[in-house]
Amino acid sequence: MILVIALLALVAWATIATVIELRRDGYHPTPTDWNRVGGRDVHQRAESGHGYR
């Protein structure tokens, strides 16, 4: 029974710590800085890699 209580306490601590770290980290998508991407022109249009007939 002591092991079950210890395991539940560890799960609770890990869940709370994960939520706190995700909020502190700024968990959100970051826009791509296309100036830092090598070998690609910013104004270049995407081309299809498949040739359909």
PDBQT receptor file of N, H, CA, C and O in Angstrom, charges set to zero:
ATOM      1  N   MET A   1       0.824  -1.203   0.000  1.00  0.00    +0.000 N 
ATOM      2  CA  MET A   1       0.000   0.000   0.000  1.00  0.00    +0.000 C 
ATOM      3  C   MET A   1       0.865   1.263   0.000  1.00  0.00    +0.000 C 
ATOM      4  O   MET A   1       0.525   2.271  -0.620  1.00  0.00    +0.000 OA
ATOM      5  N   ILE A   2       1.976   1.181   0.703  1.00  0.00    +0.000 N 
ATOM      6  H   ILE A   2       2.253   0.362   1.206  1.00  0.00    +0.000 HD
ATOM      7  CA  ILE A   2       2.882   2.340   0.745  1.00  0.00    +0.000 C 
ATOM      8  C   ILE A   2       3.454   2.608  -0.651  1.00  0.00    +0.000 C 
ATOM      9  O   ILE A   2       3.623   3.762  -1.044  1.00  0.00    +0.000 OA
ATOM     10  N   LEU A   3       3.748   1.547  -1.391  1.00  0.00    +0.000 N 
ATOM     11  H   LEU A   3       3.610   0.610  -1.071  1.00  0.00    +0.000 HD
ATOM     12  CA  LEU A   3       4.281   1.731  -2.744  1.00  0.00    +0.000 C 
ATOM     13  C   LEU A   3       3.251   2.374  -3.677  1.00  0.00    +0.000 C 
ATOM     14  O   LEU A   3       3.600   3.179  -4.540  1.00  0.00    +0.000 OA
ATOM     15  N   VAL A   4       1.980   2.009  -3.494  1.00  0.00    +0.000 N 
ATOM     16  H   VAL A   4       1.696   1.355  -2.793  1.00  0.00    +0.000 HD
ATOM     17  CA  VAL A   4       0.929   2.599  -4.323  1.00  0.00    +0.000 C 
ATOM     18  C   VAL A   4       0.796   4.086  -4.026  1.00  0.00    +0.000 C 
ATOM     19  O   VAL A   4       0.660   4.893  -4.946  1.00  0.00    +0.000 OA
ATOM     20  N   ILE A   5       0.834   4.449  -2.767  1.00  0.00    +0.000 N 
ATOM     21  H   ILE A   5       0.945   3.794  -2.020  1.00  0.00    +0.000 HD
ATOM     22  CA  ILE A   5       0.749   5.871  -2.384  1.00  0.00    +0.000 C 
ATOM     23  C   ILE A   5       1.963   6.626  -2.908  1.00  0.00    +0.000 C 
ATOM     24  O   ILE A   5       1.827   7.741  -3.414  1.00  0.00    +0.000 OA
ATOM     25  N   ALA A   6       3.147   6.034  -2.794  1.00  0.00    +0.000 N 
ATOM     26  H   ALA A   6       3.258   5.129  -2.383  1.00  0.00    +0.000 HD
ATOM     27  CA  ALA A   6       4.362   6.689  -3.297  1.00  0.00    +0.000 C 
ATOM     28  C   ALA A   6       4.291   6.856  -4.815  1.00  0.00    +0.000 C 
ATOM     29  O   ALA A   6       4.694   7.890  -5.348  1.00  0.00    +0.000 OA
ATOM     30  N   LEU A   7       3.781   5.844  -5.507  1.00  0.00    +0.000 N 
ATOM     31  H   LEU A   7       3.454   5.004  -5.074  1.00  0.00    +0.000 HD
ATOM     32  CA  LEU A   7       3.656   5.935  -6.963  1.00  0.00    +0.000 C 
ATOM     33  C   LEU A   7       2.650   7.012  -7.360  1.00  0.00    +0.000 C 
ATOM     34  O   LEU A   7       2.908   7.768  -8.297  1.00  0.00    +0.000 OA
ATOM     35  N   LEU A   8       1.521   7.100  -6.678  1.00  0.00    +0.000 N 
ATOM     36  H   LEU A   8       1.312   6.486  -5.917  1.00  0.00    +0.000 HD
ATOM     37  CA  LEU A   8       0.537   8.140  -6.972  1.00  0.00    +0.000 C 
ATOM     38  C   LEU A   8       1.098   9.538  -6.691  1.00  0.00    +0.000 C 
ATOM     39  O   LEU A   8       0.835  10.479  -7.440  1.00  0.00    +0.000 OA
ATOM     40  N   ALA A   9       1.863   9.666  -5.620  1.00  0.00    +0.000 N 
ATOM     41  H   ALA A   9       2.077   8.902  -5.012  1.00  0.00    +0.000 HD
ATOM     42  CA  ALA A   9       2.490  10.953  -5.317  1.00  0.00    +0.000 C 
ATOM     43  C   ALA A   9       3.491  11.337  -6.408  1.00  0.00    +0.000 C 
ATOM     44  O   ALA A   9       3.568  12.501  -6.803  1.00  0.00    +0.000 OA
ATOM     45  N   LEU A  10       4.251  10.364  -6.889  1.00  0.00    +0.000 N 
ATOM     46  H   LEU A  10       4.188   9.419  -6.569  1.00  0.00    +0.000 HD
ATOM     47  CA  LEU A  10       5.220  10.628  -7.948  1.00  0.00    +0.000 C 
ATOM     48  C   LEU A  10       4.521  11.022  -9.248  1.00  0.00    +0.000 C 
ATOM     49  O   LEU A  10       4.987  11.922  -9.946  1.00  0.00    +0.000 OA
ATOM     50  N   VAL A  11       3.423  10.370  -9.582  1.00  0.00    +0.000 N 
ATOM     51  H   VAL A  11       3.044   9.638  -9.015  1.00  0.00    +0.000 HD
ATOM     52  CA  VAL A  11       2.658  10.704 -10.788  1.00  0.00    +0.000 C 
ATOM     53  C   VAL A  11       2.079  12.111 -10.674  1.00  0.00    +0.000 C 
ATOM     54  O   VAL A  11       2.127  12.884 -11.631  1.00  0.00    +0.000 OA
ATOM     55  N   ALA A  12       1.541  12.439  -9.521  1.00  0.00    +0.000 N 
ATOM     56  H   ALA A  12       1.503  11.811  -8.744  1.00  0.00    +0.000 HD
ATOM     57  CA  ALA A  12       0.976  13.785  -9.312  1.00  0.00    +0.000 C 
ATOM     58  C   ALA A  12       2.061  14.843  -9.435  1.00  0.00    +0.000 C 
ATOM     59  O   ALA A  12       1.856  15.872 -10.080  1.00  0.00    +0.000 OA
ATOM     60  N   TRP A  13       3.219  14.597  -8.819  1.00  0.00    +0.000 N 
ATOM     61  H   TRP A  13       3.385  13.761  -8.295  1.00  0.00    +0.000 HD
ATOM     62  CA  TRP A  13       4.322  15.552  -8.879  1.00  0.00    +0.000 C 
ATOM     63  C   TRP A  13       4.800  15.735 -10.320  1.00  0.00    +0.000 C 
ATOM     64  O   TRP A  13       5.061  16.860 -10.746  1.00  0.00    +0.000 OA
ATOM     65  N   ALA A  14       4.916  14.646 -11.066  1.00  0.00    +0.000 N 
ATOM     66  H   ALA A  14       4.704  13.732 -10.720  1.00  0.00    +0.000 HD
ATOM     67  CA  ALA A  14       5.388  14.736 -12.450  1.00  0.00    +0.000 C 
ATOM     68  C   ALA A  14       4.385  15.478 -13.328  1.00  0.00    +0.000 C 
ATOM     69  O   ALA A  14       4.782  16.257 -14.194  1.00  0.00    +0.000 OA
ATOM     70  N   THR A  15       3.099  15.247 -13.115  1.00  0.00    +0.000 N 
ATOM     71  H   THR A  15       2.777  14.614 -12.411  1.00  0.00    +0.000 HD
ATOM     72  CA  THR A  15       2.071  15.932 -13.909  1.00  0.00    +0.000 C 
ATOM     73  C   THR A  15       2.087  17.426 -13.648  1.00  0.00    +0.000 C 
ATOM     74  O   THR A  15       2.052  18.229 -14.580  1.00  0.00    +0.000 OA
ATOM     75  N   ILE A  16       2.140  17.792 -12.390  1.00  0.00    +0.000 N 
ATOM     76  H   ILE A  16       2.169  17.140 -11.632  1.00  0.00    +0.000 HD
ATOM     77  CA  ILE A  16       2.166  19.220 -12.030  1.00  0.00    +0.000 C 
ATOM     78  C   ILE A  16       3.439  19.884 -12.552  1.00  0.00    +0.000 C 
ATOM     79  O   ILE A  16       3.384  20.995 -13.078  1.00  0.00    +0.000 OA
ATOM     80  N   ALA A  17       4.577  19.219 -12.412  1.00  0.00    +0.000 N 
ATOM     81  H   ALA A  17       4.622  18.316 -11.984  1.00  0.00    +0.000 HD
ATOM     82  CA  ALA A  17       5.839  19.784 -12.892  1.00  0.00    +0.000 C 
ATOM     83  C   ALA A  17       5.827  19.952 -14.408  1.00  0.00    +0.000 C 
ATOM     84  O   ALA A  17       6.366  20.930 -14.925  1.00  0.00    +0.000 OA
ATOM     85  N   THR A  18       5.218  19.007 -15.125  1.00  0.00    +0.000 N 
ATOM     86  H   THR A  18       4.780  18.212 -14.705  1.00  0.00    +0.000 HD
ATOM     87  CA  THR A  18       5.133  19.112 -16.584  1.00  0.00    +0.000 C 
ATOM     88  C   THR A  18       4.287  20.302 -17.008  1.00  0.00    +0.000 C 
ATOM     89  O   THR A  18       4.673  21.051 -17.906  1.00  0.00    +0.000 OA
ATOM     90  N   VAL A  19       3.142  20.480 -16.371  1.00  0.00    +0.000 N 
ATOM     91  H   VAL A  19       2.829  19.871 -15.641  1.00  0.00    +0.000 HD
ATOM     92  CA  VAL A  19       2.271  21.611 -16.699  1.00  0.00    +0.000 C 
ATOM     93  C   VAL A  19       2.979  22.930 -16.411  1.00  0.00    +0.000 C 
ATOM     94  O   VAL A  19       2.912  23.859 -17.216  1.00  0.00    +0.000 OA
ATOM     95  N   ILE A  20       3.649  23.017 -15.283  1.00  0.00    +0.000 N 
ATOM     96  H   ILE A  20       3.704  22.263 -14.629  1.00  0.00    +0.000 HD
ATOM     97  CA  ILE A  20       4.357  24.256 -14.929  1.00  0.00    +0.000 C 
ATOM     98  C   ILE A  20       5.465  24.545 -15.931  1.00  0.00    +0.000 C 
ATOM     99  O   ILE A  20       5.623  25.689 -16.357  1.00  0.00    +0.000 OA
ATOM    100  N   GLU A  21       6.233  23.534 -16.314  1.00  0.00    +0.000 N 
ATOM    101  H   GLU A  21       6.104  22.605 -15.968  1.00  0.00    +0.000 HD
ATOM    102  CA  GLU A  21       7.328  23.751 -17.261  1.00  0.00    +0.000 C 
ATOM    103  C   GLU A  21       6.828  24.114 -18.653  1.00  0.00    +0.000 C 
ATOM    104  O   GLU A  21       7.442  24.933 -19.335  1.00  0.00    +0.000 OA
ATOM    105  N   LEU A  22       5.723  23.516 -19.080  1.00  0.00    +0.000 N 
ATOM    106  H   LEU A  22       5.224  22.851 -18.526  1.00  0.00    +0.000 HD
ATOM    107  CA  LEU A  22       5.181  23.878 -20.388  1.00  0.00    +0.000 C 
ATOM    108  C   LEU A  22       4.674  25.309 -20.405  1.00  0.00    +0.000 C 
ATOM    109  O   LEU A  22       4.834  26.005 -21.407  1.00  0.00    +0.000 OA
ATOM    110  N   ARG A  23       4.080  25.751 -19.339  1.00  0.00    +0.000 N 
ATOM    111  H   ARG A  23       3.950  25.186 -18.525  1.00  0.00    +0.000 HD
ATOM    112  CA  ARG A  23       3.611  27.146 -19.291  1.00  0.00    +0.000 C 
ATOM    113  C   ARG A  23       4.786  28.103 -19.198  1.00  0.00    +0.000 C 
ATOM    114  O   ARG A  23       4.743  29.185 -19.784  1.00  0.00    +0.000 OA
ATOM    115  N   ARG A  24       5.819  27.735 -18.486  1.00  0.00    +0.000 N 
ATOM    116  H   ARG A  24       5.854  26.856 -18.010  1.00  0.00    +0.000 HD
ATOM    117  CA  ARG A  24       6.987  28.595 -18.329  1.00  0.00    +0.000 C 
ATOM    118  C   ARG A  24       7.799  28.660 -19.612  1.00  0.00    +0.000 C 
ATOM    119  O   ARG A  24       8.429  29.677 -19.905  1.00  0.00    +0.000 OA
ATOM    120  N   ASP A  25       7.785  27.567 -20.382  1.00  0.00    +0.000 N 
ATOM    121  H   ASP A  25       7.274  26.741 -20.145  1.00  0.00    +0.000 HD
ATOM    122  CA  ASP A  25       8.574  27.477 -21.604  1.00  0.00    +0.000 C 
ATOM    123  C   ASP A  25       7.960  28.285 -22.740  1.00  0.00    +0.000 C 
ATOM    124  O   ASP A  25       8.650  28.575 -23.717  1.00  0.00    +0.000 OA
ATOM    125  N   GLY A  26       6.717  28.650 -22.647  1.00  0.00    +0.000 N 
ATOM    126  H   GLY A  26       6.156  28.415 -21.852  1.00  0.00    +0.000 HD
ATOM    127  CA  GLY A  26       6.068  29.354 -23.738  1.00  0.00    +0.000 C 
ATOM    128  C   GLY A  26       5.690  28.386 -24.830  1.00  0.00    +0.000 C 
ATOM    129  O   GLY A  26       6.045  28.582 -25.992  1.00  0.00    +0.000 OA
ATOM    130  N   TYR A  27       4.983  27.356 -24.472  1.00  0.00    +0.000 N 
ATOM    131  H   TYR A  27       4.695  27.196 -23.527  1.00  0.00    +0.000 HD
ATOM    132  CA  TYR A  27       4.623  26.280 -25.400  1.00  0.00    +0.000 C 
ATOM    133  C   TYR A  27       3.624  26.796 -26.427  1.00  0.00    +0.000 C 
ATOM    134  O   TYR A  27       2.420  26.828 -26.172  1.00  0.00    +0.000 OA
ATOM    135  N   HIS A  28       4.129  27.197 -27.583  1.00  0.00    +0.000 N 
ATOM    136  H   HIS A  28       5.107  27.171 -27.789  1.00  0.00    +0.000 HD
ATOM    137  CA  HIS A  28       3.297  27.672 -28.679  1.00  0.00    +0.000 C 
ATOM    138  C   HIS A  28       4.103  27.600 -29.961  1.00  0.00    +0.000 C 
ATOM    139  O   HIS A  28       5.333  27.620 -29.917  1.00  0.00    +0.000 OA
ATOM    140  N   PRO A  29       3.436  27.517 -31.098  1.00  0.00    +0.000 N 
ATOM    141  CA  PRO A  29       4.159  27.464 -32.359  1.00  0.00    +0.000 C 
ATOM    142  C   PRO A  29       4.912  28.762 -32.637  1.00  0.00    +0.000 C 
ATOM    143  O   PRO A  29       4.421  29.852 -32.343  1.00  0.00    +0.000 OA
ATOM    144  N   THR A  30       6.088  28.634 -33.198  1.00  0.00    +0.000 N 
ATOM    145  H   THR A  30       6.487  27.748 -33.437  1.00  0.00    +0.000 HD
ATOM    146  CA  THR A  30       6.911  29.788 -33.525  1.00  0.00    +0.000 C 
ATOM    147  C   THR A  30       6.953  29.937 -35.037  1.00  0.00    +0.000 C 
ATOM    148  O   THR A  30       7.227  28.962 -35.736  1.00  0.00    +0.000 OA
ATOM    149  N   PRO A  31       6.689  31.129 -35.561  1.00  0.00    +0.000 N 
ATOM    150  CA  PRO A  31       6.739  31.306 -37.003  1.00  0.00    +0.000 C 
ATOM    151  C   PRO A  31       8.156  31.081 -37.539  1.00  0.00    +0.000 C 
ATOM    152  O   PRO A  31       9.140  31.390 -36.868  1.00  0.00    +0.000 OA
ATOM    153  N   THR A  32       8.243  30.548 -38.738  1.00  0.00    +0.000 N 
ATOM    154  H   THR A  32       7.443  30.297 -39.284  1.00  0.00    +0.000 HD
ATOM    155  CA  THR A  32       9.533  30.267 -39.360  1.00  0.00    +0.000 C 
ATOM    156  C   THR A  32      10.149  31.548 -39.892  1.00  0.00    +0.000 C 
ATOM    157  O   THR A  32       9.486  32.334 -40.569  1.00  0.00    +0.000 OA
ATOM    158  N   ASP A  33      11.423  31.752 -39.581  1.00  0.00    +0.000 N 
ATOM    159  H   ASP A  33      11.961  31.113 -39.032  1.00  0.00    +0.000 HD
ATOM    160  CA  ASP A  33      12.168  32.875 -40.134  1.00  0.00    +0.000 C 
ATOM    161  C   ASP A  33      12.784  32.402 -41.444  1.00  0.00    +0.000 C 
ATOM    162  O   ASP A  33      13.825  31.744 -41.440  1.00  0.00    +0.000 OA
ATOM    163  N   TRP A  34      12.149  32.733 -42.561  1.00  0.00    +0.000 N 
ATOM    164  H   TRP A  34      11.304  33.268 -42.564  1.00  0.00    +0.000 HD
ATOM    165  CA  TRP A  34      12.578  32.231 -43.857  1.00  0.00    +0.000 C 
ATOM    166  C   TRP A  34      13.924  32.789 -44.280  1.00  0.00    +0.000 C 
ATOM    167  O   TRP A  34      14.536  32.258 -45.206  1.00  0.00    +0.000 OA
ATOM    168  N   ASN A  35      14.403  33.837 -43.634  1.00  0.00    +0.000 N 
ATOM    169  H   ASN A  35      13.906  34.268 -42.881  1.00  0.00    +0.000 HD
ATOM    170  CA  ASN A  35      15.728  34.369 -43.962  1.00  0.00    +0.000 C 
ATOM    171  C   ASN A  35      16.833  33.429 -43.487  1.00  0.00    +0.000 C 
ATOM    172  O   ASN A  35      17.947  33.484 -44.008  1.00  0.00    +0.000 OA
ATOM    173  N   ARG A  36      16.550  32.579 -42.521  1.00  0.00    +0.000 N 
ATOM    174  H   ARG A  36      15.645  32.534 -42.098  1.00  0.00    +0.000 HD
ATOM    175  CA  ARG A  36      17.562  31.678 -41.971  1.00  0.00    +0.000 C 
ATOM    176  C   ARG A  36      17.552  30.317 -42.649  1.00  0.00    +0.000 C 
ATOM    177  O   ARG A  36      18.436  29.501 -42.387  1.00  0.00    +0.000 OA
ATOM    178  N   VAL A  37      16.589  30.051 -43.505  1.00  0.00    +0.000 N 
ATOM    179  H   VAL A  37      15.871  30.714 -43.718  1.00  0.00    +0.000 HD
ATOM    180  CA  VAL A  37      16.503  28.767 -44.189  1.00  0.00    +0.000 C 
ATOM    181  C   VAL A  37      17.392  28.826 -45.421  1.00  0.00    +0.000 C 
ATOM    182  O   VAL A  37      17.189  29.666 -46.298  1.00  0.00    +0.000 OA
ATOM    183  N   GLY A  38      18.368  27.945 -45.491  1.00  0.00    +0.000 N 
ATOM    184  H   GLY A  38      18.534  27.262 -44.779  1.00  0.00    +0.000 HD
ATOM    185  CA  GLY A  38      19.338  27.983 -46.579  1.00  0.00    +0.000 C 
ATOM    186  C   GLY A  38      18.809  27.353 -47.855  1.00  0.00    +0.000 C 
ATOM    187  O   GLY A  38      18.036  26.395 -47.817  1.00  0.00    +0.000 OA
ATOM    188  N   GLY A  39      19.232  27.897 -48.974  1.00  0.00    +0.000 N 
ATOM    189  H   GLY A  39      19.860  28.675 -49.005  1.00  0.00    +0.000 HD
ATOM    190  CA  GLY A  39      18.923  27.312 -50.265  1.00  0.00    +0.000 C 
ATOM    191  C   GLY A  39      17.512  27.526 -50.737  1.00  0.00    +0.000 C 
ATOM    192  O   GLY A  39      17.040  26.796 -51.609  1.00  0.00    +0.000 OA
ATOM    193  N   ARG A  40      16.824  28.498 -50.193  1.00  0.00    +0.000 N 
ATOM    194  H   ARG A  40      17.207  29.091 -49.484  1.00  0.00    +0.000 HD
ATOM    195  CA  ARG A  40      15.439  28.736 -50.610  1.00  0.00    +0.000 C 
ATOM    196  C   ARG A  40      15.192  30.239 -50.649  1.00  0.00    +0.000 C 
ATOM    197  O   ARG A  40      15.480  30.967 -49.699  1.00  0.00    +0.000 OA
ATOM    198  N   ASP A  41      14.650  30.675 -51.779  1.00  0.00    +0.000 N 
ATOM    199  H   ASP A  41      14.416  30.084 -52.550  1.00  0.00    +0.000 HD
ATOM    200  CA  ASP A  41      14.286  32.074 -51.929  1.00  0.00    +0.000 C 
ATOM    201  C   ASP A  41      12.953  32.305 -51.231  1.00  0.00    +0.000 C 
ATOM    202  O   ASP A  41      12.051  31.472 -51.321  1.00  0.00    +0.000 OA
ATOM    203  N   VAL A  42      12.826  33.409 -50.552  1.00  0.00    +0.000 N 
ATOM    204  H   VAL A  42      13.558  34.086 -50.479  1.00  0.00    +0.000 HD
ATOM    205  CA  VAL A  42      11.597  33.701 -49.812  1.00  0.00    +0.000 C 
ATOM    206  C   VAL A  42      10.403  33.786 -50.757  1.00  0.00    +0.000 C 
ATOM    207  O   VAL A  42       9.298  33.376 -50.400  1.00  0.00    +0.000 OA
ATOM    208  N   HIS A  43      10.616  34.307 -51.939  1.00  0.00    +0.000 N 
ATOM    209  H   HIS A  43      11.513  34.640 -52.228  1.00  0.00    +0.000 HD
ATOM    210  CA  HIS A  43       9.519  34.520 -52.869  1.00  0.00    +0.000 C 
ATOM    211  C   HIS A  43       9.323  33.347 -53.830  1.00  0.00    +0.000 C 
ATOM    212  O   HIS A  43       8.484  33.412 -54.729  1.00  0.00    +0.000 OA
ATOM    213  N   GLN A  44      10.083  32.293 -53.643  1.00  0.00    +0.000 N 
ATOM    214  H   GLN A  44      10.764  32.241 -52.913  1.00  0.00    +0.000 HD
ATOM    215  CA  GLN A  44       9.951  31.121 -54.512  1.00  0.00    +0.000 C 
ATOM    216  C   GLN A  44       8.652  30.395 -54.195  1.00  0.00    +0.000 C 
ATOM    217  O   GLN A  44       8.319  30.175 -53.031  1.00  0.00    +0.000 OA
ATOM    218  N   ARG A  45       7.934  30.031 -55.225  1.00  0.00    +0.000 N 
ATOM    219  H   ARG A  45       8.204  30.210 -56.171  1.00  0.00    +0.000 HD
ATOM    220  CA  ARG A  45       6.660  29.336 -55.031  1.00  0.00    +0.000 C 
ATOM    221  C   ARG A  45       6.904  27.845 -54.962  1.00  0.00    +0.000 C 
ATOM    222  O   ARG A  45       7.824  27.324 -55.593  1.00  0.00    +0.000 OA
ATOM    223  N   ALA A  46       6.087  27.171 -54.203  1.00  0.00    +0.000 N 
ATOM    224  H   ALA A  46       5.339  27.594 -53.691  1.00  0.00    +0.000 HD
ATOM    225  CA  ALA A  46       6.200  25.720 -54.073  1.00  0.00    +0.000 C 
ATOM    226  C   ALA A  46       5.813  25.048 -55.384  1.00  0.00    +0.000 C 
ATOM    227  O   ALA A  46       4.885  25.478 -56.069  1.00  0.00    +0.000 OA
ATOM    228  N   GLU A  47       6.529  24.004 -55.715  1.00  0.00    +0.000 N 
ATOM    229  H   GLU A  47       7.283  23.654 -55.159  1.00  0.00    +0.000 HD
ATOM    230  CA  GLU A  47       6.234  23.255 -56.920  1.00  0.00    +0.000 C 
ATOM    231  C   GLU A  47       5.867  21.825 -56.525  1.00  0.00    +0.000 C 
ATOM    232  O   GLU A  47       6.401  21.270 -55.565  1.00  0.00    +0.000 OA
ATOM    233  N   SER A  48       4.969  21.261 -57.268  1.00  0.00    +0.000 N 
ATOM    234  H   SER A  48       4.535  21.712 -58.048  1.00  0.00    +0.000 HD
ATOM    235  CA  SER A  48       4.554  19.898 -57.011  1.00  0.00    +0.000 C 
ATOM    236  C   SER A  48       5.652  18.937 -57.419  1.00  0.00    +0.000 C 
ATOM    237  O   SER A  48       6.280  19.126 -58.460  1.00  0.00    +0.000 OA
ATOM    238  N   GLY A  49       5.897  17.907 -56.615  1.00  0.00    +0.000 N 
ATOM    239  H   GLY A  49       5.387  17.753 -55.769  1.00  0.00    +0.000 HD
ATOM    240  CA  GLY A  49       6.905  16.920 -56.940  1.00  0.00    +0.000 C 
ATOM    241  C   GLY A  49       6.350  15.757 -57.720  1.00  0.00    +0.000 C 
ATOM    242  O   GLY A  49       7.095  14.847 -58.084  1.00  0.00    +0.000 OA
ATOM    243  N   HIS A  50       5.061  15.762 -57.987  1.00  0.00    +0.000 N 
ATOM    244  H   HIS A  50       4.455  16.501 -57.691  1.00  0.00    +0.000 HD
ATOM    245  CA  HIS A  50       4.416  14.667 -58.700  1.00  0.00    +0.000 C 
ATOM    246  C   HIS A  50       3.976  15.158 -60.081  1.00  0.00    +0.000 C 
ATOM    247  O   HIS A  50       3.468  16.269 -60.236  1.00  0.00    +0.000 OA
ATOM    248  N   GLY A  51       4.182  14.311 -61.055  1.00  0.00    +0.000 N 
ATOM    249  H   GLY A  51       4.594  13.409 -60.929  1.00  0.00    +0.000 HD
ATOM    250  CA  GLY A  51       3.716  14.652 -62.393  1.00  0.00    +0.000 C 
ATOM    251  C   GLY A  51       2.506  13.797 -62.741  1.00  0.00    +0.000 C 
ATOM    252  O   GLY A  51       2.641  12.607 -63.025  1.00  0.00    +0.000 OA
ATOM    253  N   TYR A  52       1.362  14.384 -62.718  1.00  0.00    +0.000 N 
ATOM    254  H   TYR A  52       1.252  15.351 -62.487  1.00  0.00    +0.000 HD
ATOM    255  CA  TYR A  52       0.136  13.658 -63.056  1.00  0.00    +0.000 C 
ATOM    256  C   TYR A  52      -0.187  13.837 -64.520  1.00  0.00    +0.000 C 
ATOM    257  O   TYR A  52      -0.013  14.920 -65.079  1.00  0.00    +0.000 OA
ATOM    258  N   ARG A  53      -0.658  12.774 -65.136  1.00  0.00    +0.000 N 
ATOM    259  H   ARG A  53      -0.800  11.894 -64.682  1.00  0.00    +0.000 HD
ATOM    260  CA  ARG A  53      -0.981  12.847 -66.560  1.00  0.00    +0.000 C 
ATOM    261  C   ARG A  53      -2.460  12.724 -66.750  1.00  0.00    +0.000 C 
ATOM    262  O   ARG A  53      -2.942  12.762 -67.882  1.00  0.00    +0.000 OA
TER     263      ARG A  53
